[in-house]
Protein backbone atom coordinates (compact mmCIF):
# COMPACT_ATOMS: atom_id res chain seq x y z
CA UNK A 1 0.00 0.00 0.00
CA UNK A 2 3.07 2.22 0.04
CA UNK A 3 4.45 4.28 2.90
CA UNK A 4 2.08 4.61 5.89
CA UNK A 5 2.62 7.43 8.36
CA UNK A 6 2.84 5.82 11.79
CA UNK A 7 3.70 2.38 10.38
CA UNK A 8 1.83 -0.80 11.17
CA UNK A 9 0.16 0.72 14.24
CA UNK A 10 -1.67 3.18 11.98
CA UNK A 11 -2.94 0.27 9.88
CA UNK A 12 -4.37 -1.50 12.92
CA UNK A 13 -5.84 1.73 14.31
CA UNK A 14 -7.49 2.45 10.98
CA UNK A 15 -9.14 -0.96 10.88
CA UNK A 16 -10.32 -0.63 14.46
CA UNK A 17 -11.78 2.80 13.68
CA UNK A 18 -13.54 1.42 10.60
CA UNK A 19 -15.07 -1.40 12.64
CA UNK A 20 -15.96 0.65 15.71
CA UNK A 21 -17.65 0.45 18.06
CA UNK A 22 -16.52 -2.93 19.34
CA UNK A 23 -14.24 -3.92 16.48
CA UNK A 24 -11.41 -6.44 16.62
CA UNK A 25 -8.53 -6.87 14.18
CA UNK A 26 -6.63 -10.17 14.03
CA UNK A 27 -3.80 -11.65 12.03
CA UNK A 28 -2.02 -14.99 11.69
CA UNK A 29 1.04 -14.98 13.93
CA UNK A 30 2.94 -18.01 12.67
CA UNK A 31 6.22 -19.08 14.23
CA UNK A 32 6.82 -22.54 12.75
CA UNK A 33 8.34 -22.07 9.30
CA UNK A 34 9.06 -25.66 8.37
CA UNK A 35 12.61 -25.61 9.69
CA UNK A 36 14.00 -28.36 11.89
CA UNK A 37 14.95 -25.72 14.46
CA UNK A 38 11.29 -24.80 15.05
CA UNK A 39 9.76 -28.27 14.77
CA UNK A 40 9.56 -28.73 18.56
CA UNK A 41 6.39 -27.05 19.94
CA UNK A 42 8.06 -26.74 23.35
CA UNK A 43 10.46 -24.15 21.90
CA UNK A 44 7.59 -21.78 21.10
CA UNK A 45 7.08 -18.89 23.49
CA UNK A 46 3.77 -17.11 23.01
CA UNK A 47 5.26 -13.77 24.05
CA UNK A 48 8.69 -13.78 22.42
CA UNK A 49 8.66 -16.15 19.45
CA UNK A 50 8.50 -14.02 16.28
CA UNK A 51 6.03 -14.34 13.45
CA UNK A 52 7.81 -15.05 10.19
CA UNK A 53 5.08 -14.15 7.71
CA UNK A 54 5.54 -10.40 7.27
CA UNK A 55 5.78 -6.92 8.71
CA UNK A 56 2.10 -6.55 9.56
CA UNK A 57 1.95 -9.87 11.39
CA UNK A 58 5.14 -9.22 13.33
CA UNK A 59 4.05 -5.64 13.99
CA UNK A 60 0.88 -6.88 15.63
CA UNK A 61 2.82 -9.38 17.73
CA UNK A 62 4.95 -6.52 19.03
CA UNK A 63 2.00 -4.20 19.69
CA UNK A 64 1.54 -3.89 23.47
CA UNK A 65 -2.24 -4.05 23.09
CA UNK A 66 -2.32 -7.44 21.46
CA UNK A 67 -3.30 -10.89 22.64
CA UNK A 68 -1.78 -13.96 21.02
CA UNK A 69 -3.04 -17.52 21.00
CA UNK A 70 -0.73 -20.22 22.30
CA UNK A 71 0.04 -22.51 19.36
CA UNK A 72 3.47 -23.10 17.88
CA UNK A 73 2.45 -23.32 14.22
CA UNK A 74 -0.80 -21.39 13.72
CA UNK A 75 -1.15 -18.79 16.45
CA UNK A 76 -3.34 -15.72 15.96
CA UNK A 77 -2.67 -12.22 17.33
CA UNK A 78 -5.51 -9.75 17.88
CA UNK A 79 -6.27 -6.24 19.12
CA UNK A 80 -9.69 -4.95 20.10
CA UNK A 81 -12.78 -5.68 22.13
CA UNK A 82 -12.88 -9.46 21.51
CA UNK A 83 -9.14 -10.07 21.19
CA UNK A 84 -8.78 -11.96 24.47
CA UNK A 85 -11.82 -14.08 23.71
CA UNK A 86 -10.53 -14.87 20.23
CA UNK A 87 -7.06 -15.91 21.37
CA UNK A 88 -7.99 -17.83 24.52
CA UNK A 89 -7.77 -21.61 24.83
CA UNK A 90 -6.39 -22.35 21.36
CA UNK A 91 -5.96 -26.05 22.16
CA UNK A 92 -9.35 -26.58 23.81
CA UNK A 93 -12.35 -28.31 22.31
CA UNK A 94 -12.58 -31.08 19.76
CA UNK A 95 -9.73 -31.51 17.32
CA UNK A 96 -9.69 -31.08 13.55
CA UNK A 97 -7.09 -32.91 11.44
CA UNK A 98 -4.05 -31.00 10.21
CA UNK A 99 -0.44 -31.89 9.32
CA UNK A 100 0.88 -29.69 12.16
CA UNK A 101 -1.31 -30.76 15.06
CA UNK A 102 -4.99 -31.51 15.41
CA UNK A 103 -5.36 -28.50 17.71
CA UNK A 104 -3.99 -26.00 15.17
CA UNK A 105 -7.42 -25.54 13.56
CA UNK A 106 -9.46 -27.37 16.19
CA UNK A 107 -12.89 -26.45 17.47
CA UNK A 108 -11.46 -24.30 20.27
CA UNK A 109 -9.01 -22.44 18.05
CA UNK A 110 -9.24 -18.82 16.90
CA UNK A 111 -9.80 -20.17 13.38
CA UNK A 112 -13.00 -21.88 14.51
CA UNK A 113 -14.10 -18.67 16.24
CA UNK A 114 -13.51 -16.66 13.06
CA UNK A 115 -15.85 -19.10 11.34
CA UNK A 116 -18.42 -19.09 14.15
CA UNK A 117 -18.42 -15.27 14.29
CA UNK A 118 -18.58 -15.05 10.47
CA UNK A 119 -15.76 -12.51 10.56
CA UNK A 120 -14.50 -10.60 7.56
CA UNK A 121 -11.40 -12.39 6.27
CA UNK A 122 -9.30 -9.80 4.46
CA UNK A 123 -6.19 -9.64 2.27
CA UNK A 124 -3.94 -6.59 2.06
CA UNK A 125 -1.81 -6.55 -1.07
CA UNK A 126 -1.83 -10.36 -1.36
CA UNK A 127 -4.04 -13.01 -2.92
CA UNK A 128 -5.66 -16.09 -1.44
CA UNK A 129 -2.44 -17.96 -2.20
CA UNK A 130 -1.46 -17.02 1.35
CA UNK A 131 -4.89 -17.73 2.88
CA UNK A 132 -4.16 -19.53 6.16
CA UNK A 133 -7.85 -20.37 6.48
CA UNK A 134 -7.43 -22.82 3.60
CA UNK A 135 -5.85 -25.24 6.08
CA UNK A 136 -9.04 -25.09 8.15
CA UNK A 137 -10.90 -26.06 4.96
CA UNK A 138 -8.45 -28.88 4.24
CA UNK A 139 -8.89 -30.21 7.77
CA UNK A 140 -12.65 -30.09 7.41
CA UNK A 141 -12.48 -32.07 4.16
CA UNK A 142 -10.48 -34.74 6.00
CA UNK A 143 -12.82 -34.69 9.00
CA UNK A 144 -15.89 -35.12 6.79
CA UNK A 145 -14.33 -38.19 5.18
CA UNK A 146 -13.29 -39.66 8.54
CA UNK A 147 -16.85 -39.18 9.81
CA UNK A 148 -18.02 -41.57 7.08
CA UNK A 149 -15.42 -44.22 7.96
CA UNK A 150 -16.24 -47.35 9.94
CA UNK A 151 -12.68 -47.27 11.30
CA UNK A 152 -11.61 -43.62 11.49
CA UNK A 153 -8.42 -44.38 13.46
CA UNK A 154 -7.15 -46.77 10.79
CA UNK A 155 -8.20 -44.37 8.04
CA UNK A 156 -6.37 -41.48 9.69
CA UNK A 157 -3.22 -43.55 10.16
CA UNK A 158 -3.25 -44.38 6.46
CA UNK A 159 -3.67 -40.70 5.59
CA UNK A 160 -0.77 -39.78 7.86
CA UNK A 161 1.43 -42.29 6.04
CA UNK A 162 0.42 -40.77 2.71
CA UNK A 163 1.41 -37.31 3.95
CA UNK A 164 5.03 -38.21 4.63
CA UNK A 165 6.16 -38.51 1.01
CA UNK A 166 5.32 -36.99 -2.38
CA UNK A 167 2.85 -36.98 -3.98
CA UNK A 168 1.33 -35.92 -0.68
CA UNK A 169 -2.01 -37.26 0.40
CA UNK A 170 -3.25 -34.10 2.10
CA UNK A 171 -6.14 -32.26 0.31
CA UNK A 172 -4.15 -29.24 -0.83
CA UNK A 173 -5.98 -27.15 -3.41
CA UNK A 174 -5.38 -24.08 -5.55
CA UNK A 175 -6.68 -21.21 -3.42
CA UNK A 176 -6.00 -18.55 -6.07
CA UNK A 177 -8.23 -20.45 -8.47
CA UNK A 178 -10.87 -20.59 -5.74
CA UNK A 179 -10.52 -16.82 -5.25
CA UNK A 180 -11.32 -16.23 -8.92
CA UNK A 181 -14.50 -18.29 -8.65
CA UNK A 182 -15.55 -16.52 -5.46
CA UNK A 183 -14.94 -13.14 -7.10
CA UNK A 184 -17.03 -14.09 -10.12
CA UNK A 185 -19.88 -15.15 -7.82
CA UNK A 186 -19.69 -11.87 -5.89
CA UNK A 187 -18.66 -13.45 -2.59
CA UNK A 188 -15.10 -12.10 -2.66
CA UNK A 189 -14.97 -8.30 -2.96
CA UNK A 190 -12.01 -6.05 -3.78
CA UNK A 191 -11.01 -2.40 -3.61
CA UNK A 192 -7.72 -0.47 -3.52
CA UNK A 193 -5.81 1.41 -0.83
CA UNK A 194 -2.82 3.32 -2.13
CA UNK A 195 -0.92 0.91 -4.32
CA UNK A 196 -2.41 -2.20 -2.69
CA UNK A 197 -5.38 -4.28 -3.69
CA UNK A 198 -7.61 -5.16 -0.75
CA UNK A 199 -9.79 -8.24 -0.81
CA UNK A 200 -12.35 -9.61 1.60
CA UNK A 201 -14.89 -12.35 2.17
CA UNK A 202 -16.93 -13.51 5.12
CA UNK A 203 -15.19 -16.45 6.78
CA UNK A 204 -18.22 -18.71 6.90
CA UNK A 205 -18.92 -18.03 3.24
CA UNK A 206 -15.31 -18.77 2.36
CA UNK A 207 -15.33 -22.11 4.15
CA UNK A 208 -18.79 -23.27 3.12
CA UNK A 209 -18.41 -22.27 -0.53
CA UNK A 210 -14.95 -23.82 -0.77
CA UNK A 211 -16.18 -27.14 0.63
CA UNK A 212 -19.21 -27.13 -1.68
CA UNK A 213 -17.14 -26.33 -4.78
CA UNK A 214 -14.43 -28.90 -4.01
CA UNK A 215 -16.80 -31.70 -3.02
CA UNK A 216 -18.88 -31.19 -6.17
CA UNK A 217 -15.81 -31.80 -8.37
CA UNK A 218 -13.04 -33.33 -6.23
CA UNK A 219 -11.06 -34.61 -9.23
CA UNK A 220 -10.69 -31.01 -10.43
CA UNK A 221 -9.28 -29.82 -7.11
CA UNK A 222 -7.59 -32.54 -5.11
CA UNK A 223 -4.53 -34.70 -5.67
CA UNK A 224 -4.78 -38.32 -6.74
CA UNK A 225 -3.29 -39.57 -3.49
CA UNK A 226 -6.06 -37.98 -1.42
CA UNK A 227 -8.76 -39.17 -3.85
CA UNK A 228 -7.38 -42.71 -3.56
CA UNK A 229 -7.58 -42.44 0.22
CA UNK A 230 -11.20 -41.22 0.07
CA UNK A 231 -12.12 -44.05 -2.28
CA UNK A 232 -10.47 -46.54 0.06
CA UNK A 233 -12.53 -45.25 2.99
CA UNK A 234 -15.70 -45.52 0.91
CA UNK A 235 -14.84 -49.05 -0.19
CA UNK A 236 -14.31 -50.17 3.40
CA UNK A 237 -17.83 -48.98 4.21
CA UNK A 238 -19.41 -50.96 1.38
Helices and strands as residue ranges (DSSP letters): H 7-18, E 24-28, G 36-38, G 41-43, H 55-62, E 67-68, E 76-80, H 83-87, H 110-116, E 120-124, G 128-130, H 133-146, H 152-162, H 175-184, E 189-193, E 196-202, H 203-216, H 218-221, H 224-237
